[in-house]
Amino acid sequence: MEEASINWMRRFSILEASACLLLILGVMGDHVSTQLVLSRPGTYEANPMAARLMELGLWLPLDLILLGMGLAIPYFVTRVDRRLRPLFLYPLIQGLLRLSMALWNLHLLLILRP
């Protein structure tokens, strides 16, 4: 019985780590690919909120704060109450969304190549 419990905990830890890694890769991929696309002539940021944050030089700092919170809150809350482990869906979903934005940006790079 105890071995099954340990295997379940190990599997969930892998899911937690995967969700966090996906969030980190998604944010990094989005930033790098956005900067690559914006370095091309005739391109602009279509998201007005992101464009304003970029103008103010706050896009990266704010994203790093949100990244840290997106990793820390589910981690610490689930250590207090194990029933809240589904909170790791947040970094998983946000990571998937950001990774999809990075893939879209890479698609744009392929279209815009000289």
PyMOL commands that place a pseudoatom at each C-alpha (Angstrom):
pseudoatom trace, name=CA, resn=MET, resi=1, chain=A, elem=C, hetatm=0, pos=[0.000, 0.000, 0.000]
pseudoatom trace, name=CA, resn=GLU, resi=2, chain=A, elem=C, hetatm=0, pos=[2.792, 2.383, 0.904]
pseudoatom trace, name=CA, resn=GLU, resi=3, chain=A, elem=C, hetatm=0, pos=[4.618, 1.698, -2.373]
pseudoatom trace, name=CA, resn=ALA, resi=4, chain=A, elem=C, hetatm=0, pos=[1.527, 2.639, -4.389]
pseudoatom trace, name=CA, resn=SER, resi=5, chain=A, elem=C, hetatm=0, pos=[1.308, 5.879, -2.423]
pseudoatom trace, name=CA, resn=ILE, resi=6, chain=A, elem=C, hetatm=0, pos=[4.957, 6.683, -3.135]
pseudoatom trace, name=CA, resn=ASN, resi=7, chain=A, elem=C, hetatm=0, pos=[4.511, 5.947, -6.872]
pseudoatom trace, name=CA, resn=TRP, resi=8, chain=A, elem=C, hetatm=0, pos=[1.468, 8.230, -6.984]
pseudoatom trace, name=CA, resn=MET, resi=9, chain=A, elem=C, hetatm=0, pos=[3.406, 11.020, -5.220]
pseudoatom trace, name=CA, resn=ARG, resi=10, chain=A, elem=C, hetatm=0, pos=[6.363, 10.600, -7.581]
pseudoatom trace, name=CA, resn=ARG, resi=11, chain=A, elem=C, hetatm=0, pos=[4.057, 10.693, -10.615]
pseudoatom trace, name=CA, resn=PHE, resi=12, chain=A, elem=C, hetatm=0, pos=[2.362, 13.844, -9.356]
pseudoatom trace, name=CA, resn=SER, resi=13, chain=A, elem=C, hetatm=0, pos=[5.736, 15.458, -8.697]
pseudoatom trace, name=CA, resn=ILE, resi=14, chain=A, elem=C, hetatm=0, pos=[6.666, 14.755, -12.300]
pseudoatom trace, name=CA, resn=LEU, resi=15, chain=A, elem=C, hetatm=0, pos=[3.426, 16.416, -13.405]
pseudoatom trace, name=CA, resn=GLU, resi=16, chain=A, elem=C, hetatm=0, pos=[4.165, 19.426, -11.188]
pseudoatom trace, name=CA, resn=ALA, resi=17, chain=A, elem=C, hetatm=0, pos=[7.679, 19.718, -12.556]
pseudoatom trace, name=CA, resn=SER, resi=18, chain=A, elem=C, hetatm=0, pos=[6.410, 19.343, -16.118]
pseudoatom trace, name=CA, resn=ALA, resi=19, chain=A, elem=C, hetatm=0, pos=[3.831, 22.101, -15.620]
pseudoatom trace, name=CA, resn=CYS, resi=20, chain=A, elem=C, hetatm=0, pos=[6.462, 24.438, -14.180]
pseudoatom trace, name=CA, resn=LEU, resi=21, chain=A, elem=C, hetatm=0, pos=[8.963, 23.643, -16.925]
pseudoatom trace, name=CA, resn=LEU, resi=22, chain=A, elem=C, hetatm=0, pos=[6.303, 24.204, -19.567]
pseudoatom trace, name=CA, resn=LEU, resi=23, chain=A, elem=C, hetatm=0, pos=[5.510, 27.614, -18.074]
pseudoatom trace, name=CA, resn=ILE, resi=24, chain=A, elem=C, hetatm=0, pos=[9.181, 28.619, -18.021]
pseudoatom trace, name=CA, resn=LEU, resi=25, chain=A, elem=C, hetatm=0, pos=[9.761, 27.436, -21.606]
pseudoatom trace, name=CA, resn=GLY, resi=26, chain=A, elem=C, hetatm=0, pos=[6.559, 29.120, -22.783]
pseudoatom trace, name=CA, resn=VAL, resi=27, chain=A, elem=C, hetatm=0, pos=[7.471, 32.505, -21.301]
pseudoatom trace, name=CA, resn=MET, resi=28, chain=A, elem=C, hetatm=0, pos=[11.063, 32.312, -22.556]
pseudoatom trace, name=CA, resn=GLY, resi=29, chain=A, elem=C, hetatm=0, pos=[9.971, 31.165, -26.000]
pseudoatom trace, name=CA, resn=ASP, resi=30, chain=A, elem=C, hetatm=0, pos=[7.377, 33.921, -26.264]
pseudoatom trace, name=CA, resn=HIS, resi=31, chain=A, elem=C, hetatm=0, pos=[9.872, 36.627, -25.297]
pseudoatom trace, name=CA, resn=VAL, resi=32, chain=A, elem=C, hetatm=0, pos=[12.654, 35.451, -27.582]
pseudoatom trace, name=CA, resn=SER, resi=33, chain=A, elem=C, hetatm=0, pos=[10.392, 34.826, -30.563]
pseudoatom trace, name=CA, resn=THR, resi=34, chain=A, elem=C, hetatm=0, pos=[8.572, 38.152, -30.081]
pseudoatom trace, name=CA, resn=GLN, resi=35, chain=A, elem=C, hetatm=0, pos=[11.863, 40.039, -30.063]
pseudoatom trace, name=CA, resn=LEU, resi=36, chain=A, elem=C, hetatm=0, pos=[12.970, 38.199, -33.207]
pseudoatom trace, name=CA, resn=VAL, resi=37, chain=A, elem=C, hetatm=0, pos=[9.743, 39.063, -35.023]
pseudoatom trace, name=CA, resn=LEU, resi=38, chain=A, elem=C, hetatm=0, pos=[9.826, 42.692, -33.878]
pseudoatom trace, name=CA, resn=SER, resi=39, chain=A, elem=C, hetatm=0, pos=[13.387, 43.039, -35.183]
pseudoatom trace, name=CA, resn=ARG, resi=40, chain=A, elem=C, hetatm=0, pos=[12.023, 42.566, -38.711]
pseudoatom trace, name=CA, resn=PRO, resi=41, chain=A, elem=C, hetatm=0, pos=[11.043, 45.725, -40.598]
pseudoatom trace, name=CA, resn=GLY, resi=42, chain=A, elem=C, hetatm=0, pos=[7.325, 46.397, -40.873]
pseudoatom trace, name=CA, resn=THR, resi=43, chain=A, elem=C, hetatm=0, pos=[6.305, 44.324, -37.863]
pseudoatom trace, name=CA, resn=TYR, resi=44, chain=A, elem=C, hetatm=0, pos=[4.606, 45.530, -34.705]
pseudoatom trace, name=CA, resn=GLU, resi=45, chain=A, elem=C, hetatm=0, pos=[3.113, 44.133, -31.507]
pseudoatom trace, name=CA, resn=ALA, resi=46, chain=A, elem=C, hetatm=0, pos=[-0.589, 43.495, -32.091]
pseudoatom trace, name=CA, resn=ASN, resi=47, chain=A, elem=C, hetatm=0, pos=[-1.469, 43.277, -28.396]
pseudoatom trace, name=CA, resn=PRO, resi=48, chain=A, elem=C, hetatm=0, pos=[-1.957, 46.900, -27.228]
pseudoatom trace, name=CA, resn=MET, resi=49, chain=A, elem=C, hetatm=0, pos=[-1.278, 46.056, -23.577]
pseudoatom trace, name=CA, resn=ALA, resi=50, chain=A, elem=C, hetatm=0, pos=[1.970, 44.263, -24.399]
pseudoatom trace, name=CA, resn=ALA, resi=51, chain=A, elem=C, hetatm=0, pos=[2.976, 47.075, -26.774]
pseudoatom trace, name=CA, resn=ARG, resi=52, chain=A, elem=C, hetatm=0, pos=[2.463, 49.668, -24.016]
pseudoatom trace, name=CA, resn=LEU, resi=53, chain=A, elem=C, hetatm=0, pos=[4.454, 47.581, -21.539]
pseudoatom trace, name=CA, resn=MET, resi=54, chain=A, elem=C, hetatm=0, pos=[7.237, 47.282, -24.123]
pseudoatom trace, name=CA, resn=GLU, resi=55, chain=A, elem=C, hetatm=0, pos=[7.255, 51.065, -24.633]
pseudoatom trace, name=CA, resn=LEU, resi=56, chain=A, elem=C, hetatm=0, pos=[7.632, 51.553, -20.882]
pseudoatom trace, name=CA, resn=GLY, resi=57, chain=A, elem=C, hetatm=0, pos=[10.293, 48.852, -20.600]
pseudoatom trace, name=CA, resn=LEU, resi=58, chain=A, elem=C, hetatm=0, pos=[8.050, 46.865, -18.256]
pseudoatom trace, name=CA, resn=TRP, resi=59, chain=A, elem=C, hetatm=0, pos=[7.176, 43.848, -20.373]
pseudoatom trace, name=CA, resn=LEU, resi=60, chain=A, elem=C, hetatm=0, pos=[10.044, 41.636, -19.196]
pseudoatom trace, name=CA, resn=PRO, resi=61, chain=A, elem=C, hetatm=0, pos=[9.982, 42.693, -15.507]
pseudoatom trace, name=CA, resn=LEU, resi=62, chain=A, elem=C, hetatm=0, pos=[6.218, 42.225, -15.253]
pseudoatom trace, name=CA, resn=ASP, resi=63, chain=A, elem=C, hetatm=0, pos=[6.388, 38.889, -17.037]
pseudoatom trace, name=CA, resn=LEU, resi=64, chain=A, elem=C, hetatm=0, pos=[9.135, 37.713, -14.671]
pseudoatom trace, name=CA, resn=ILE, resi=65, chain=A, elem=C, hetatm=0, pos=[7.000, 38.704, -11.675]
pseudoatom trace, name=CA, resn=LEU, resi=66, chain=A, elem=C, hetatm=0, pos=[3.994, 36.861, -13.123]
pseudoatom trace, name=CA, resn=LEU, resi=67, chain=A, elem=C, hetatm=0, pos=[6.197, 33.864, -13.912]
pseudoatom trace, name=CA, resn=GLY, resi=68, chain=A, elem=C, hetatm=0, pos=[7.487, 33.773, -10.352]
pseudoatom trace, name=CA, resn=MET, resi=69, chain=A, elem=C, hetatm=0, pos=[3.981, 34.034, -8.934]
pseudoatom trace, name=CA, resn=GLY, resi=70, chain=A, elem=C, hetatm=0, pos=[2.693, 31.405, -11.364]
pseudoatom trace, name=CA, resn=LEU, resi=71, chain=A, elem=C, hetatm=0, pos=[5.340, 29.012, -10.075]
pseudoatom trace, name=CA, resn=ALA, resi=72, chain=A, elem=C, hetatm=0, pos=[5.394, 29.937, -6.383]
pseudoatom trace, name=CA, resn=ILE, resi=73, chain=A, elem=C, hetatm=0, pos=[1.684, 30.161, -5.553]
pseudoatom trace, name=CA, resn=PRO, resi=74, chain=A, elem=C, hetatm=0, pos=[0.714, 26.644, -6.700]
pseudoatom trace, name=CA, resn=TYR, resi=75, chain=A, elem=C, hetatm=0, pos=[3.893, 25.223, -5.155]
pseudoatom trace, name=CA, resn=PHE, resi=76, chain=A, elem=C, hetatm=0, pos=[3.409, 26.704, -1.697]
pseudoatom trace, name=CA, resn=VAL, resi=77, chain=A, elem=C, hetatm=0, pos=[-0.375, 26.362, -1.566]
pseudoatom trace, name=CA, resn=THR, resi=78, chain=A, elem=C, hetatm=0, pos=[-0.231, 22.675, -2.468]
pseudoatom trace, name=CA, resn=ARG, resi=79, chain=A, elem=C, hetatm=0, pos=[2.352, 22.098, 0.256]
pseudoatom trace, name=CA, resn=VAL, resi=80, chain=A, elem=C, hetatm=0, pos=[-0.168, 23.425, 2.800]
pseudoatom trace, name=CA, resn=ASP, resi=81, chain=A, elem=C, hetatm=0, pos=[-3.186, 21.503, 1.483]
pseudoatom trace, name=CA, resn=ARG, resi=82, chain=A, elem=C, hetatm=0, pos=[-2.665, 18.563, -0.879]
pseudoatom trace, name=CA, resn=ARG, resi=83, chain=A, elem=C, hetatm=0, pos=[-6.288, 18.734, -2.022]
pseudoatom trace, name=CA, resn=LEU, resi=84, chain=A, elem=C, hetatm=0, pos=[-5.373, 21.906, -3.947]
pseudoatom trace, name=CA, resn=ARG, resi=85, chain=A, elem=C, hetatm=0, pos=[-2.941, 20.134, -6.297]
pseudoatom trace, name=CA, resn=PRO, resi=86, chain=A, elem=C, hetatm=0, pos=[-5.148, 20.920, -9.301]
pseudoatom trace, name=CA, resn=LEU, resi=87, chain=A, elem=C, hetatm=0, pos=[-3.720, 24.457, -8.965]
pseudoatom trace, name=CA, resn=PHE, resi=88, chain=A, elem=C, hetatm=0, pos=[-0.873, 23.140, -11.098]
pseudoatom trace, name=CA, resn=LEU, resi=89, chain=A, elem=C, hetatm=0, pos=[-3.275, 23.330, -14.013]
pseudoatom trace, name=CA, resn=TYR, resi=90, chain=A, elem=C, hetatm=0, pos=[-2.570, 27.090, -14.019]
pseudoatom trace, name=CA, resn=PRO, resi=91, chain=A, elem=C, hetatm=0, pos=[1.132, 26.870, -14.944]
pseudoatom trace, name=CA, resn=LEU, resi=92, chain=A, elem=C, hetatm=0, pos=[0.317, 24.024, -17.311]
pseudoatom trace, name=CA, resn=ILE, resi=93, chain=A, elem=C, hetatm=0, pos=[-2.359, 25.977, -19.203]
pseudoatom trace, name=CA, resn=GLN, resi=94, chain=A, elem=C, hetatm=0, pos=[-0.465, 29.272, -19.143]
pseudoatom trace, name=CA, resn=GLY, resi=95, chain=A, elem=C, hetatm=0, pos=[2.668, 27.488, -20.342]
pseudoatom trace, name=CA, resn=LEU, resi=96, chain=A, elem=C, hetatm=0, pos=[0.766, 25.890, -23.211]
pseudoatom trace, name=CA, resn=LEU, resi=97, chain=A, elem=C, hetatm=0, pos=[-0.742, 29.241, -24.206]
pseudoatom trace, name=CA, resn=ARG, resi=98, chain=A, elem=C, hetatm=0, pos=[2.610, 31.023, -24.112]
pseudoatom trace, name=CA, resn=LEU, resi=99, chain=A, elem=C, hetatm=0, pos=[4.264, 28.212, -26.025]
pseudoatom trace, name=CA, resn=SER, resi=100, chain=A, elem=C, hetatm=0, pos=[1.548, 28.457, -28.671]
pseudoatom trace, name=CA, resn=MET, resi=101, chain=A, elem=C, hetatm=0, pos=[2.313, 32.193, -28.966]
pseudoatom trace, name=CA, resn=ALA, resi=102, chain=A, elem=C, hetatm=0, pos=[5.983, 31.368, -29.407]
pseudoatom trace, name=CA, resn=LEU, resi=103, chain=A, elem=C, hetatm=0, pos=[5.113, 28.873, -32.141]
pseudoatom trace, name=CA, resn=TRP, resi=104, chain=A, elem=C, hetatm=0, pos=[2.935, 31.471, -33.850]
pseudoatom trace, name=CA, resn=ASN, resi=105, chain=A, elem=C, hetatm=0, pos=[5.828, 33.938, -33.734]
pseudoatom trace, name=CA, resn=LEU, resi=106, chain=A, elem=C, hetatm=0, pos=[8.129, 31.322, -35.256]
pseudoatom trace, name=CA, resn=HIS, resi=107, chain=A, elem=C, hetatm=0, pos=[5.523, 30.823, -37.972]
pseudoatom trace, name=CA, resn=LEU, resi=108, chain=A, elem=C, hetatm=0, pos=[5.620, 34.574, -38.628]
pseudoatom trace, name=CA, resn=LEU, resi=109, chain=A, elem=C, hetatm=0, pos=[9.416, 34.461, -38.825]
pseudoatom trace, name=CA, resn=LEU, resi=110, chain=A, elem=C, hetatm=0, pos=[9.228, 31.792, -41.504]
pseudoatom trace, name=CA, resn=ILE, resi=111, chain=A, elem=C, hetatm=0, pos=[6.725, 33.841, -43.491]
pseudoatom trace, name=CA, resn=LEU, resi=112, chain=A, elem=C, hetatm=0, pos=[8.755, 37.053, -43.156]
pseudoatom trace, name=CA, resn=ARG, resi=113, chain=A, elem=C, hetatm=0, pos=[12.171, 35.628, -43.954]
pseudoatom trace, name=CA, resn=PRO, resi=114, chain=A, elem=C, hetatm=0, pos=[14.002, 37.578, -46.637]
for i in range(1, 114): cmd.bond("trace and resi %d" % i, "trace and resi %d" % (i + 1))
show_as sticks, trace
zoom trace
